């Protein structure tokens, strides 16, 4: 016999529908801050919880630091009292909905590192009260919400899911820098831990997001997001492998791909590069690969794609060495200018950027490397060494033995760079329409 519910979803549903619900967003980064702004724009009061006091202070000052957030909108919402930020969890009991948007990295063995999810869940559990909805947005392996979060929440609080509180997973689908698809108009997948939790979570997300897609359980929602990124990782790995073959065959891989993508059906464009970056593609597929082992299942495609994509920075540096060698220059001592350290075009985000691997490999081989990036002022190497980027000048590239294009930014004049340079190694096809023998493509 089931235990009678002690908390009806009706009061929370009413508060959501009337925008009376107070929303806590834990983690004000690339996912959390745009989400907080969207909720505040329709009338919800939002409390941001951010462990970084500098970020919390900037939010309270209306000072934006995320590219996908409109500066004026944030300033107005803060000034009107719709968004406030703090570094502690003391105010959680006054919130009706708690949305968790914290990082889910990999450890050095490519295993999931859920330290942030666990620590935040413990903080939430200590303050959890009846009638609240907790939703995890962080990308993770299938089972995290029910197998990791739920036991912590129930044991620490003494409350029971769907009797006292509600729990859901709704994976973020943020594409930083995308001007067409934003938090508001990107379809939102929602899975609840039980039908009561699903009902409340769907109501909450439907208040600000145009298309909400309910699935049967939290695990299905978790698997959905990991599959999306694995799909991209596998297809990018395939074109990266093709790139290596074309290099051996002395065929222009970009020409091959452009021709292939003229087909009207049965194909989707993916392109090679010096590696894959950002949080999603280099990391998320390994969450599924790791989880599959629990079921004595080997995810061969995922493992192979990961190895191929992780090999691209070294392939890039090897080819750069060949390009220099053909020009009569050894890599050791050569002056190299890298154009771009961000993982993606027209973005200041260098998380997991393959360009950082390229940089470290070049330095390790004795090259004198200067990084130019109009979007990034400073980045960190894997051993946390802070490196300042250098402003672009014509003389800088003219003095270089080799210029390597590692990120394709729209505000860069690549024709001028080619004109000023001795040699250009283009890993992004940025010089596609420039016919010059000085340009060597990936």
C-alpha positions as CSV (number, residue, x, y, z in Angstrom):
1,X,0.0,0.0,0.0
2,X,1.4,3.4,-0.9
3,X,2.0,6.1,1.7
4,X,-0.6,8.9,1.5
5,X,0.8,12.1,0.1
6,X,1.6,14.8,2.7
7,X,2.1,17.5,0.2
8,X,-0.2,18.2,-2.7
9,X,1.3,19.7,-5.9
10,X,-1.6,22.1,-6.2
11,X,-0.2,25.0,-4.0
12,X,3.1,24.9,-5.9
13,X,1.4,24.7,-9.3
14,X,-0.7,27.7,-8.3
15,X,2.4,29.7,-7.3
16,X,4.1,28.8,-10.6
17,X,1.0,29.7,-12.7
18,X,0.6,33.0,-11.0
19,X,4.4,33.8,-11.1
20,X,4.4,34.0,-7.3
21,X,6.9,31.2,-7.0
22,X,10.4,32.2,-6.0
23,X,13.1,30.5,-8.1
24,X,16.6,29.7,-6.8
25,X,19.3,29.1,-9.5
26,X,22.4,27.5,-8.2
27,X,25.4,28.3,-10.5
28,X,25.3,31.6,-12.4
29,X,27.5,30.6,-15.4
30,X,26.8,30.0,-19.1
31,X,23.6,28.1,-18.3
32,X,22.4,29.5,-15.0
33,X,22.5,33.3,-15.6
34,X,20.6,33.2,-19.0
35,X,18.1,30.9,-17.3
36,X,17.7,33.3,-14.4
37,X,17.2,36.2,-16.7
38,X,14.5,34.4,-18.7
39,X,12.6,33.5,-15.5
40,X,12.9,37.0,-14.1
41,X,11.7,38.6,-17.4
42,X,8.3,37.0,-17.1
43,X,7.8,38.0,-13.4
44,X,9.4,35.4,-11.2
45,X,11.6,36.6,-8.4
46,X,15.0,34.8,-8.8
47,X,17.7,34.2,-6.2
48,X,21.0,33.3,-7.7
49,X,23.4,31.2,-5.6
50,X,27.0,31.5,-6.9
51,X,30.0,30.2,-5.0
52,X,32.2,32.8,-6.7
53,X,31.8,36.1,-4.7
54,X,33.1,38.2,-7.6
55,X,30.4,36.8,-9.9
56,X,27.7,37.2,-7.3
57,X,28.8,40.8,-6.7
58,X,28.7,41.6,-10.4
59,X,25.2,40.2,-10.7
60,X,24.0,42.4,-7.8
61,X,25.6,45.4,-9.5
62,X,23.8,44.5,-12.8
63,X,27.2,43.9,-14.4
64,X,26.9,41.2,-17.0
65,X,29.7,38.7,-17.8
66,X,27.8,36.2,-20.0
67,X,27.6,36.8,-23.8
68,X,24.1,35.3,-24.1
69,X,22.7,37.8,-21.6
70,X,21.6,41.3,-22.6
71,X,23.4,43.8,-20.5
72,X,20.5,46.2,-20.3
73,X,18.0,43.5,-19.4
74,X,20.1,42.2,-16.5
75,X,20.7,45.7,-15.1
76,X,17.0,46.5,-15.3
77,X,15.9,43.2,-13.7
78,X,18.4,43.7,-10.8
79,X,17.4,47.3,-10.3
80,X,13.7,46.2,-10.1
81,X,14.5,43.5,-7.6
82,X,13.7,40.5,-9.8
83,X,17.2,39.1,-9.6
84,X,19.5,39.0,-6.6
85,X,22.6,36.9,-6.0
86,X,24.3,35.4,-2.9
87,X,27.1,33.0,-2.1
88,X,25.2,31.1,0.6
89,X,22.2,28.8,0.9
90,X,20.5,30.4,3.9
91,X,17.6,31.8,1.8
92,X,16.7,28.5,0.2
93,X,13.6,27.8,2.4
94,X,11.9,30.9,1.0
95,X,12.3,29.5,-2.6
96,X,9.7,27.3,-4.2
97,X,11.8,26.0,-7.1
98,X,15.5,25.2,-6.9
99,X,17.3,24.8,-10.2
100,X,20.9,23.4,-10.2
101,X,23.2,24.4,-13.0
102,X,26.7,23.4,-11.8
103,X,29.7,21.9,-13.8
104,X,30.0,18.2,-14.3
105,X,33.6,17.7,-15.4
106,X,35.6,14.5,-15.9
107,X,38.5,13.4,-13.7
108,X,41.9,12.6,-15.1
109,X,40.8,9.0,-15.9
110,X,37.8,10.3,-17.9
111,X,35.3,9.2,-15.2
112,X,32.4,11.5,-14.1
113,X,33.3,14.0,-11.4
114,X,30.1,14.8,-9.6
115,X,31.6,16.7,-6.7
116,X,29.7,19.9,-7.5
117,X,26.4,18.1,-7.9
118,X,26.9,16.2,-4.7
119,X,28.0,19.2,-2.6
120,X,25.1,21.4,-3.9
121,X,22.6,18.6,-3.3
122,X,23.8,18.3,0.3
123,X,23.4,22.0,0.8
124,X,19.9,21.9,-0.7
125,X,19.0,18.8,1.5
126,X,20.0,20.7,4.6
127,X,17.5,23.5,3.8
128,X,14.8,21.4,2.0
129,X,11.2,22.0,3.1
130,X,7.9,20.5,2.0
131,X,6.4,21.7,-1.3
132,X,9.6,22.6,-3.1
133,X,10.7,21.4,-6.6
134,X,14.4,20.6,-7.2
135,X,15.5,20.3,-10.8
136,X,19.0,19.3,-12.0
137,X,20.0,20.9,-15.4
138,X,23.7,19.8,-15.4
139,X,24.5,17.2,-18.1
140,X,25.3,13.9,-16.5
141,X,25.0,10.1,-16.9
142,X,21.6,8.4,-16.8
143,X,20.7,7.7,-13.2
144,X,22.3,10.6,-11.5
145,X,19.1,12.3,-10.4
146,X,17.6,9.2,-8.8
147,X,20.7,7.3,-7.7
148,X,22.9,10.2,-6.5
149,X,20.6,13.2,-5.7
150,X,17.5,11.5,-4.4
151,X,19.1,9.5,-1.6
152,X,21.0,12.6,-0.4
153,X,17.8,14.7,-0.4
154,X,15.7,12.1,1.4
155,X,18.2,11.0,4.0
156,X,19.4,14.4,5.0
157,X,16.0,16.1,5.0
158,X,13.8,13.3,6.2
159,X,11.4,14.2,3.4
160,X,10.1,11.9,0.7
161,X,9.9,12.6,-3.0
162,X,6.3,13.1,-4.4
163,X,5.0,13.1,-0.8
164,X,6.9,16.1,0.5
165,X,9.0,17.5,-2.4
166,X,9.4,17.1,-6.1
167,X,12.5,16.2,-8.1
168,X,13.2,16.4,-11.9
169,X,15.9,16.5,-14.5
170,X,15.8,18.9,-17.4
171,X,19.1,19.0,-19.2
172,X,20.4,22.3,-20.4
173,X,20.6,22.8,-24.2
174,X,22.5,26.0,-24.2
175,X,24.6,26.8,-27.4
176,X,26.8,29.7,-26.3
177,X,26.8,32.5,-28.9
178,X,23.8,31.1,-30.8
179,X,21.6,34.1,-31.7
180,X,18.8,32.1,-33.2
181,X,18.2,29.4,-30.5
182,X,18.2,30.7,-26.9
183,X,17.0,29.4,-23.6
184,X,13.5,30.6,-24.4
185,X,12.9,29.0,-27.8
186,X,15.0,25.8,-27.6
187,X,12.8,22.7,-27.0
188,X,13.1,21.7,-23.3
189,X,13.2,18.0,-22.3
190,X,11.8,17.3,-18.8
191,X,11.8,14.0,-16.9
192,X,10.4,13.7,-13.4
193,X,11.1,11.2,-10.6
194,X,7.5,10.1,-10.6
195,X,4.3,11.6,-12.3
196,X,3.8,14.2,-9.6
197,X,7.3,15.6,-10.0
198,X,6.9,15.6,-13.8
199,X,3.6,17.5,-13.6
200,X,5.2,20.3,-11.5
201,X,8.4,20.4,-13.5
202,X,6.5,20.7,-16.8
203,X,4.4,23.5,-15.4
204,X,7.5,25.3,-14.2
205,X,9.4,25.1,-17.5
206,X,6.3,25.9,-19.6
207,X,6.0,29.2,-17.9
208,X,9.0,30.6,-19.9
209,X,10.0,28.1,-22.5
210,X,7.9,27.7,-25.7
211,X,8.2,24.0,-26.3
212,X,8.5,21.6,-23.3
213,X,9.0,17.9,-24.1
214,X,8.0,15.6,-21.2
215,X,9.6,12.1,-21.0
216,X,8.7,9.2,-18.8
217,X,11.5,9.5,-16.2
218,X,14.6,11.5,-15.2
219,X,16.8,8.8,-16.6
220,X,15.3,9.2,-20.0
221,X,16.0,13.0,-19.9
222,X,19.5,12.4,-18.8
223,X,20.2,9.9,-21.6
224,X,18.6,12.2,-24.2
225,X,21.1,15.0,-23.5
226,X,24.1,12.7,-23.5
227,X,23.0,11.1,-26.7
228,X,22.7,14.5,-28.4
229,X,26.3,15.3,-27.7
230,X,27.5,11.8,-28.4
231,X,25.9,12.1,-31.8
232,X,27.9,15.2,-32.6
233,X,31.2,13.7,-31.1
234,X,30.9,10.6,-33.3
235,X,30.2,12.5,-36.5
236,X,33.0,15.0,-35.8
237,X,35.3,12.1,-35.2
238,X,34.4,10.6,-38.5
239,X,35.3,13.8,-40.4
240,X,38.5,14.1,-38.4
241,X,39.5,10.6,-39.4
242,X,38.7,11.5,-43.0
243,X,40.9,14.5,-42.6
244,X,43.8,12.4,-41.6
245,X,43.2,10.1,-44.6
246,X,43.0,13.0,-47.0
247,X,46.2,14.3,-45.6
248,X,47.9,11.0,-46.6
249,X,46.2,11.0,-50.0
250,X,47.0,14.7,-50.7
251,X,43.3,15.5,-51.2
252,X,41.6,18.7,-49.9
253,X,39.2,17.4,-47.3
254,X,37.3,20.7,-47.3
255,X,36.5,20.4,-51.0
256,X,35.3,16.8,-50.4
257,X,33.0,17.8,-47.6
258,X,31.6,20.8,-49.4
259,X,30.8,18.6,-52.4
260,X,29.3,15.9,-50.2
261,X,27.1,18.4,-48.4
262,X,25.4,19.5,-51.6
263,X,23.3,16.3,-51.4
264,X,19.7,17.2,-50.7
265,X,19.0,14.3,-48.3
266,X,20.6,11.7,-46.1
267,X,23.5,13.8,-44.9
268,X,24.3,16.4,-42.2
269,X,27.3,18.8,-42.3
270,X,30.1,18.3,-39.8
271,X,33.6,19.7,-40.1
272,X,37.1,18.9,-38.9
273,X,39.4,21.0,-36.8
274,X,42.3,20.9,-34.3
275,X,40.1,19.0,-31.8
276,X,36.8,19.5,-30.0
277,X,36.1,21.9,-27.2
278,X,33.5,23.3,-24.8
279,X,31.9,21.4,-22.0
280,X,29.6,19.2,-24.1
281,X,31.4,17.2,-26.9
282,X,34.8,16.4,-25.2
283,X,33.1,15.4,-21.9
284,X,29.5,14.3,-22.0
285,X,29.9,11.2,-24.2
286,X,32.3,9.8,-21.6
287,X,29.6,10.0,-19.0
288,X,27.6,7.5,-21.0
289,X,30.7,5.4,-21.7
290,X,31.4,5.2,-18.0
291,X,27.8,4.3,-17.1
292,X,27.5,1.6,-19.7
293,X,30.2,-0.4,-17.9
294,X,27.9,-0.9,-15.0
295,X,25.7,-3.0,-17.4
296,X,28.7,-4.9,-18.8
297,X,28.2,-3.0,-22.1
298,X,31.0,-1.5,-24.2
299,X,30.2,1.6,-26.1
300,X,32.7,1.1,-28.9
301,X,31.7,4.1,-31.1
302,X,31.9,6.5,-28.2
303,X,35.4,5.3,-27.1
304,X,36.7,5.4,-30.7
305,X,35.3,8.8,-31.3
306,X,36.9,10.1,-28.1
307,X,40.3,8.8,-29.1
308,X,40.0,10.2,-32.6
309,X,39.0,13.7,-31.4
310,X,41.6,13.8,-28.6
311,X,44.3,12.9,-31.2
312,X,43.6,16.0,-33.4
313,X,45.7,18.5,-31.4
314,X,48.8,16.3,-31.8
315,X,48.0,15.7,-35.5
316,X,47.7,19.5,-35.9
317,X,51.1,20.1,-34.3
318,X,52.7,17.3,-36.4
319,X,51.4,18.9,-39.6
320,X,52.5,22.3,-38.4
321,X,56.0,20.8,-38.0
322,X,55.9,19.4,-41.5
323,X,54.8,22.8,-42.9
324,X,57.7,24.5,-41.2
325,X,60.1,21.7,-42.3
326,X,59.0,22.2,-45.9
327,X,59.9,25.8,-45.5
328,X,63.4,24.9,-44.2
329,X,62.5,25.7,-40.6
330,X,62.7,23.5,-37.5
331,X,59.9,23.9,-35.0
332,X,62.3,24.4,-32.2
333,X,62.9,28.2,-32.0
334,X,60.4,29.1,-34.7
335,X,58.1,32.0,-34.1
336,X,54.5,30.9,-34.3
337,X,51.4,33.0,-33.9
338,X,48.2,31.2,-33.0
339,X,45.0,33.0,-34.2
340,X,42.4,32.0,-31.6
341,X,42.3,30.2,-28.2
342,X,38.5,30.1,-27.7
343,X,36.9,26.8,-28.4
344,X,34.3,28.3,-30.7
345,X,34.0,31.2,-33.1
346,X,32.8,34.5,-31.8
347,X,32.9,33.5,-28.2
348,X,35.1,34.3,-25.1
349,X,34.8,30.7,-23.8
350,X,38.1,28.7,-23.7
351,X,36.8,25.8,-21.7
352,X,38.3,22.5,-22.9
353,X,39.5,24.3,-26.0
354,X,41.7,22.1,-28.3
355,X,43.7,25.3,-29.0
356,X,45.1,25.1,-25.5
357,X,46.4,21.5,-26.2
358,X,47.9,22.8,-29.5
359,X,49.5,25.7,-27.6
360,X,51.1,23.4,-25.0
361,X,52.3,20.9,-27.6
362,X,53.9,23.7,-29.6
363,X,55.6,25.1,-26.5
364,X,56.7,21.6,-25.5
365,X,58.5,21.2,-28.9
366,X,60.4,24.4,-28.4
367,X,58.4,26.9,-30.5
368,X,58.0,30.5,-29.5
369,X,54.3,30.8,-29.4
370,X,52.2,34.0,-29.3
371,X,48.4,33.7,-29.0
372,X,46.1,36.3,-30.5
373,X,42.4,36.2,-29.8
374,X,40.1,39.2,-30.1
375,X,37.6,37.6,-27.7
376,X,39.8,36.3,-25.0
377,X,42.2,38.4,-22.9
378,X,43.6,35.6,-20.8
379,X,43.4,31.8,-20.6
380,X,44.8,29.0,-18.5
381,X,46.9,26.0,-19.5
382,X,46.0,22.6,-18.1
383,X,48.4,23.2,-15.2
384,X,46.6,26.4,-14.3
385,X,49.3,28.7,-15.8
386,X,47.6,32.0,-16.7
387,X,48.6,33.3,-20.2
388,X,47.7,36.7,-21.6
389,X,46.8,36.9,-25.3
390,X,48.5,39.5,-27.5
391,X,46.7,42.2,-29.5
392,X,46.9,41.7,-33.2
393,X,49.3,43.7,-35.4
394,X,50.4,43.2,-39.0
395,X,54.1,43.3,-37.9
396,X,53.4,40.4,-35.4
397,X,52.2,38.0,-38.1
398,X,54.8,39.3,-40.6
399,X,57.6,38.5,-38.2
400,X,56.2,35.0,-37.5
401,X,57.6,31.9,-39.2
402,X,54.1,30.4,-39.2
403,X,50.6,31.6,-38.4
404,X,48.1,28.9,-37.3
405,X,44.4,29.6,-37.4
406,X,42.9,27.7,-34.6
407,X,39.6,29.6,-34.0
408,X,37.6,31.3,-36.7
409,X,36.3,34.6,-35.5
410,X,34.1,36.8,-37.8
411,X,35.9,40.0,-36.9
412,X,39.3,38.8,-38.2
413,X,40.5,39.8,-41.6
414,X,42.1,36.6,-42.8
415,X,42.9,37.9,-46.3
416,X,45.1,40.6,-44.6
417,X,46.7,38.0,-42.4
418,X,47.6,35.9,-45.4
419,X,48.9,39.0,-47.2
420,X,51.2,39.9,-44.2
421,X,52.4,36.3,-43.3
422,X,55.1,34.1,-44.6
423,X,53.0,30.9,-44.0
424,X,49.5,30.2,-42.8
425,X,48.3,26.9,-41.5
426,X,44.5,27.0,-41.5
427,X,42.8,24.4,-39.3
428,X,39.3,26.0,-39.7
429,X,39.0,26.7,-43.4
430,X,39.0,30.4,-42.6
431,X,40.9,31.1,-45.8
432,X,38.5,29.1,-48.0
433,X,38.2,31.8,-50.6
434,X,41.8,32.9,-50.6
435,X,43.9,31.4,-53.3
436,X,47.5,31.7,-52.1
437,X,50.2,29.1,-52.0
438,X,51.2,30.4,-48.5
439,X,48.0,28.8,-47.1
440,X,48.2,25.2,-46.0
441,X,44.9,23.6,-44.9
442,X,44.3,21.0,-42.2
